[in-house]
């Protein structure tokens, strides 16, 4: 006689790097529901390349409903409004209430404007491929208007801000109509990484129409100007906001320890208050904090799935043993940097390594698409990358230039 075992009801909020990886490893015997406000998974580490036409939005996206349905799970394309950890419920924006036995929060971060006046209205976000497509199109429209100069301001000199600048220079370095400003409250670029990296990026940008504004506290963003607390201001025609992130609003009322950086979890990725609530990816803050990287989010998603499967089977959980991983940062076609602790390598050749990571993981994540879509997606990504990135880089990099830019910082 077979035993009737009740299916565990698992809800996963967010199908980004951690969430989608976890969903692919959850046992099919569970009743799994995945909730995401987006219809597509996007490889966000490369969305900046849309600015220079190196990537298309379609080559960075995978349809979530198709993938999740083929995994045997249910996909709900909606926004979450609140969570009740005590009642074990998730409420959606349409007021539908879902019950769970286990919850995985993997929704990442959302844009933070730090309460700065006008930032929401007059600065473009840089969180999704849709954001970048709009920026790309509006820059082209500004250039068609024959205005001179066109002032493009990037708020935030962190990882994203540097890569945004690099792609803008890749496409517009010779266009004298454009002027670029990078603005940050910090003393230098990419403050979380070695100072020698910032110094080298500044050196590389000396020959371009780029100005850097450090130690600047913004008080207001207007349609035509950006204002600082020292009463100074600069003109702007288009402002890109890459300055900061926060936890999504639906987590504001969750009854667990939280900071702007993430929800506190133990090494099993559980919250202290609710053992049935797991957190992975950028939403999580471990006792030994890890950088917010896609590769680490993928590892956390895999580990979360392992522990959720074990939790449902009433087996002991395994602690996460994630390690800090190398970072590859690109400055368009000017240079690419490999960072591991205090080691910083610079070389245009490293762009191929970053491209290889993108190609590998996109192929792996798309493995559950129908065969025709999978083959067409791989072909499109390879063709675009070869035509727009690899061949271009190989043809224009003479040995003298390559050797001059390749170094250990």
C-alpha positions, 0 to 999 in steps of 0.5 A: 500500500502506498503512503499518501504524502502531503506535498510541501507548498513552496513559494519562491519570490523572485526568479533572478539568479538565485531564485531561478537556480533554486527553482531548477533544483527543487524536487518535483514532488513539491508544490512550487509557485514562483512569483515575479513581477517581470516576465523574463529573466535578464542577465543583468551583468551585461545590460550596460552593453545595450548602450553600445549595441554590443548586446540586444535586449532579446539576447539577455532575456529568457522567458520565465513562464516557459522555463518554470512551466517546463520544470513542472512548477507554477509561475505567477507574473505579479508583484508581492505586496506583503509577507506574514511570516507568522501566518506563513502567507504571501499577499499579492498586489491583486489581494490574492493570499497564498499559503506556504510551508516554505518560503524562499525570498530571492527578489534581489534589490530595487532602486534607492533614490536616498530621498533625493528630490527629483531623482525619481522623476528626472533620473533614469534607473539602471536596473533592467534591460528596459531601462537601458533601451530607453536610455539608449533611444533617448541619447540617440534622440538628443543627438538628432536634435543637433544640440551642443553639447549634450551633457550625460551625467552618471550618478554613482561611480561604483561598479555599474557606473564605471561599466555604463561609462565604458559602454558610452565611450565605446560608442560615442568616444569620437562624438564631440557633441557629448560630454560625460560627468560621473558624480559620486559622494565617495572620494573615488571610483569603486570604493569597495575595490582597491584604490589602484583600480580607480586610479587606472580608470581615471588615467584611461579616461584622461583622453576622453570628454569625461569629468569626475566629481567626487565628494559631492552630495546631491540635494536635487535632480532637475530636468536640466540640472543637478544641484549639490549641498555646496550650492554648486550645480551642473547642467544635464540633458540626461541623468543615469542613476546607478547610485544605490539599491535597497530591499524591495518595498514589500519587505518593509513590514517583514518581522525579521532582522533587516538592513538596507543591504539584506535580510539577516540569515544564518549559514543555512540561509534561514531567517532567525525568526522563521525557520520556514523562511529562506533568503538567497542572493542579494536579498540575504546578509550572511554572518560573514558578508559576501559581495553582491555578485551574480556568481555568488547568487547562483551558488546561494540559489543552489544551496537554498534549494538543497536545504529546502529539499532537506527541510521538507524531508525533515533532514538536517541542513547543510551550512553554506560554504560560499567563497569570495570570487573574482570580479571582472569589470569592463571599461567598454573597449578601453580595458577590462579588469580582473580583481581578486582581493588586492590583485588587479590585472588589466588587459583588453583580452580579459573582455573575452573571459567576461563574455565567456561567463555570460555565454556559459551561464545563459546557455545553462539557464536556457537548457529548459527552453524548447529545443528550437528556442534554445538553439536559436538563442545560443545562435543569436548570442554567439553571432552578436558577440562575435560580430559586435564584440570579439571580432571588433576587439581583435581587429582594432587592437594592435600588439603595441596597444594591447601590451600597453594596456595589459598589466598588473596594477 
